[in-house]
Amino acid sequence: MLSSAPSPAASETLNRVFHALADPTRRAILATLAEQDAMVTELARPFDMSLPAVGKHLRVLEKAGLVKRTINGRVHRCSLSPRPLRDAEEWLSRYERFWSESLDGLGDFLQQRNK
């Protein structure tokens, strides 16, 4: 059985994480940051968009708690904050267990029926 729904605060956090992950540019930025910290200009380089457009993507990732930005003068350095991804994975795993148990039950039913 599925456990209770997340609290309103946890639900809002999940909403922000899944919104952030819905965009391929933001997923690519996270993949880069999973390898190493990077300056905003380095993150923007592979994309055919302006630096302010990349900055908007970064703000969405920051709001979701997935990216931390440190500023030293004019240099903005970003790093991955994986905790929200773990929270999302934990939330998804509840449904994985549900479907696994449901499919196991279906398999058992079909085996009993075919005997």
N, C-alpha and C positions, 0 to 999 in steps of 0.2 A: 504494500500500500504506500502511496505517496505521502510524504510528511506535509505538514502545514505550509501554507504560503509564507514567503519571506515577509519581514516587516516592511512597512512603507518606505523606510530609509534604504533598506537592502534592495527593495524592488526598484527604487529610483536609481540606485547604483548599477544594478543589472541592466536597466534600460539604457543608461549612458554607455555602458561597456558594449552592449550589443549594437547600439547605434554607431559607436565608433568603429566596431569591427565590420559593419555593413559596407564600408567603402574600400575598394581595392587599393587606393592610394594610401589610406591610413594603415591597412594591413601591411603594405610594402614598407612603410616607415617603421612599423613595429618589428618587421623581420630584420631590417637593418640594425635597429637598436638592440635586438636580441644578440647580435654578433658583437657589437661594441657601441659605446657612447659616441655621439657625433654632434658636430655643430649644425645649426639650422641650414647654413649654406651647403654643407655636405649632404644633408638629407634632401635638399631641394634639387640637387644636381641631376638625378636621373629622370626628373619629371619635366614635361613640357608645360610648365606653368610658372607664374610669377612667384617671387619670394613671399609677397603678402598672401597669395593663395595657399602656399604651403603652410604659412603661419596660421591660417584658419584651420587647416587640418590638424596642426599641432595643438591648437587651443581645444579642439574637440577631444583629442587624446588626453590632454591635461585635465579637462573637466571630468573625464571618465576615470581619472587617476592612473592611467596607463603610462603616462610619460611625466617625468620630472624635468624641469628646465632650471638650469643655474645660469646666472648672468654675471659675467666678469667684464665690466666696461661695455664694449660693443659686441663682445663674443657671447652668444647664446649657445650653451651646450645642453644636449638632451640625453636622458638615459631612460631605460625601460624600468617601469615599476610593475612587476609581475603579479602582485597580490590580487588586483581585480580580475585577472585572467584565471587565477586559482579559484576565486569565488564563483566565477561563471562556470568553470569546469565542475565544481562541486554541485552547482545547481543543475547542470545538464546530466550529471551522473545519476541523479535521482530518477530521471526518465530513462536512462540506459538500463538501470536495474528493473524498472517497471516493464520495459519491453522485453528484456531477457527473460524475466519470470513469466510473462504472458506467452512468449514463444515456447518456452520450456513446457508450460502447461498444455499448450496446443499439441506439441510433439508427443507428450505423454498420452493425451486423449487419442490422438491418431494411432499410436502404437496399440493401445488397449482395444480400439475399435477394429483394428485389422487382425486381431488374434482369433 
